[in-house]
Amino acid sequence: MAQLSSLPTLAKRAEGMAATFGASQWPRPSPNYDPITNPDGLIAGLTVAENNLLGHELVQYINAHFRITTDHLKYRPALINSSKLNITTSIPKFFNRSLKPLTPILIEHVISGPGVGAMLSHLLWAICDPGDGVLLTCPYYADYPKNLFWPAETTVVPVIPPPEVDSLSMDIVPYIQETIRKNSNVKVLILVNPHNPLAKAYPEETIRAYASIAEEFNLYLITDEVFANEVFPSKYSPNPQPFRSILSLSDLPCNPGRIFVIAGPTKDLGASGIKLGCLIAQRNQPVLDAVAAAVPVTPLSTASDAIFTHIIEDEEWLDGFLDRNRKALAQSFELLARWCEGHGFEFCVAEAGIFALVDFAPLVNKIDGEMSTLEKLDQVIERAKKAGVMLRTSAASEDPVQTRMRIVFTSPAATMKVRLLDHHS
């Protein structure tokens, strides 16, 4: 048999993606934990930002109300151009009620697609060239670099303040300005409000400062508001910082065409797997046109459209569900906080979202040997894995406090107790 020739090479951008992020983010040495079918399985829920607190209630509602028609079996334009309700017509209602914008959000201001991350990627493709910088304060959401790299091929420009600086406060402003001056490639600021992983909403004055910086340095400003409906009081923070959308603020010190909002209902509902994310831009039609031309490459599923449309239109049920979710978030966070107190772990008090940063320094400091802090932290993670629990360092978030990890607390109480009490090392 004749010798076959070698294959063509992989694209350089694909090589970079695979080398940087790996083929699989979540290695699975064994099936996941289930209290009935697999009680000895790997517990990965502490690292994955999924909210399972009211999952059974949501499933019951969907199963009772989910209806599709023959239009849902066709390409998306058939649904949009029909007389049936769909996300294109319904989602502005959700955003107007959640974000409370000064100017009502209209159909023509919103583009929907298969997930918030996908819409961020599409937006960056439209406004950035390869090599442009996207500024993020640290710690940041660890998966942002993937959205930045593909397909726009932009890079993270981190703002790494001293550990004692509150990066949600005005104290962060000089560090942002200094970083921009040192990195001429910065084109975009991203403001995550409420923040992931710090789990708090931004004060209004800091949001305004971001707008001022965008104007001063001629940048775009993207606000990720996916946790908008998940600010909750708890005994650890009875009066949390209220959420204010950037679209709700008057007299912002920047051209409104610089501002884009990424948002959607999936995190609020605990339905991350039923993909829906949206780009909102009220004053930049060229960017909307560019994204609208690209989104059909990765269209929103009409099944997702049907599910979320019915939920959004049922405002009474939705309001009740969101209220019950906030109460459940508070209870579940308090369970995690009590566990931290009992084990001597310092933690960031969560006021929004589904996770909290926990400092595992007491465990790290017990490890002897000439190793760096991150090497010791890797040993803690490896020991937890052998005990059946998956943990994830916040090093990928460039956290100024290297010993912290983001812990997701939104599993039912019985499951959380197994994760926290039966598997700690």
Secondary structure, 3 states (H helix, E strand, C coil): CCCCCCCCCCCHHHHHHHHHHCCCCCCCCCCECECCCECCCEECCCCCCCCCCCHHHHHHHHHHHCCCCHHHHCCHHHHHCCCCCCHHHHHHHHHHHHHCCCCCCCHHHEEEECCHHHHHHHHHHHHCCCCCEEEEECCCCCCHHHHHHCCCCCEEEEECCCCCCCCCCHHHHHHHHHHHHHCCCEEEEEEECCCCCCCCCCCHHHHHHHHHHHHHCCCEEEEECCCCCCECCECCECCCCCCCCHHHCCCCCCCHHHEEEEECCHHHHCCCCCCCEEEECCCCHHHHHHHHHHHHHCCCCHHHHHHHHHHHHCHHHHHHHHHHHHHHHHHHHHHHHHHHHHHCCCECCCCECCEEEEECHHHHCCCCCCCCHHHHHHHHHHHHHHCCECCCEHHHHCCCCCCEEEEECCCCHHHHHHHHHHCCC
